[in-house]
Amino acid sequence: MSIHPATAISTAATHGSDLAATAQTAGQVATVALIVTIAVSLYLLGCLIWPFGKCRRCKGVGKFKSPFGRAYRHCGKCDGSGLRVRLGRHVINHIRAVHGAGDNSTSKGKR
């Protein structure tokens, strides 16, 4: 008969540690979410300041040499500029377009 009280205490102690583990896990999830949010915000800020990156096909040169090295041709991907629009800038441009489309609605509401 002494087995039941020991089991009850053991179960209560285990339940309490599960609650502490859950609280610790929730804190870790919140910390990771905060770090990811800060990283994405800094990336988007960088895309606002520097919207272009080097073209991946021509590595930012904008042209290719011929096999014999005498002639050049423009990169077809970047049209010879050597630049490409970064992914974050595409996201920013899309958000601006959606926001602008909301301002141009045909409803006659007050502004």
LUMZA-495687 format. One record per residue (C-alpha): residue in three letters; x, y, z. Coordinates in pm, whole numbers, padded with zeros to 5 digits, always signed. Example, Ala and Ser with C-alpha at 12.3 -4.5 7.8 and 13.67 -1.06 7.14 Angstrom:
2
Ala+01230-00450+00780Ser+01367-00106+00714
***
This chain:
111
Met+00000+00000+00000Ser+00290+00235+00032Ile+00341+00219-00348His+00044+00445-00426Pro+00156+00754-00229Ala+00507+00733-00377Thr+00358+00710-00725Ala+00138+01012-00660Ile+00436+01220-00545Ser+00641+01101-00839Thr+00362+01194-01081Ala+00321+01538-00926Ala+00693+01604-00941Thr+00707+01497-01303His+00407+01713-01392Gly+00571+02017-01235Ser+00893+01964-01431Asp+00689+01929-01753Leu+00539+02271-01684Ala+00885+02419-01629Ala+01013+02255-01947Thr+00716+02391-02141Ala+00779+02742-02009Gln+01146+02715-02099Thr+01057+02591-02450Ala+00810+02877-02497Gly+01080+03122-02396Gln+01319+02968-02646Val+01060+02988-02923Ala+00995+03354-02840Thr+01369+03427-02846Val+01414+03256-03183Ala+01112+03442-03324Leu+01256+03773-03204Ile+01595+03698-03360Val+01435+03599-03692Thr+01219+03913-03691Ile+01522+04134-03629Ala+01722+03958-03903Val+01443+03995-04160Ser+01395+04361-04064Leu+01765+04432-04110Tyr+01766+04252-04446Leu+01468+04454-04570Leu+01632+04775-04448Gly+01942+04679-04645Cys+01724+04616-04951Leu+01577+04966-04914Ile+01925+05120-04907Trp+02092+04888-05162Pro+01818+04752-05392Phe+02054+04591-05645Gly+02296+04302-05623Lys+02545+04161-05872Cys+02405+03957-06159Arg+02465+03591-06085Arg+02519+03487-06444Cys+02791+03739-06539Lys+02907+03802-06178Gly+02840+04175-06208Val+03056+04238-06514Gly+02766+04275-06758Lys+02944+04112-07049Phe+03101+03786-07161Lys+03420+03735-07361Ser+03418+03532-07677Pro+03606+03202-07671Phe+03903+03364-07847Gly+03902+03671-07618Arg+03864+03942-07883Ala+03492+04021-07872Tyr+03237+04079-07598Arg+02865+04026-07578His+02620+04163-07325Cys+02475+03939-07057Gly+02122+03840-07155Lys+02006+03813-06794Cys+02090+04169-06685Asp+02105+04333-07032Gly+02465+04434-06973Ser+02411+04632-06654Gly+02567+04371-06425Leu+02290+04428-06170Arg+01983+04241-06051Val+01700+04337-05818Arg+01739+04165-05481Leu+01465+03935-05348Gly+01387+04164-05054Arg+01340+04457-05290His+01089+04252-05491Val+00898+04196-05166Ile+00908+04568-05081Asn+00791+04662-05431His+00502+04414-05405Ile+00396+04552-05067Arg+00405+04907-05206Ala+00199+04802-05511Val-00065+04634-05296His-00081+04933-05063Gly-00107+05170-05360Ala-00385+04962-05513Gly-00581+04998-05189Asp-00556+05376-05209Asn-00690+05376-05566Ser-01014+05198-05487Thr-01331+05303-05662Ser-01535+05330-05343Lys-01677+05673-05258Gly-01585+05659-04890Lys-01464+05963-04696Arg-01091+06020-04667
***
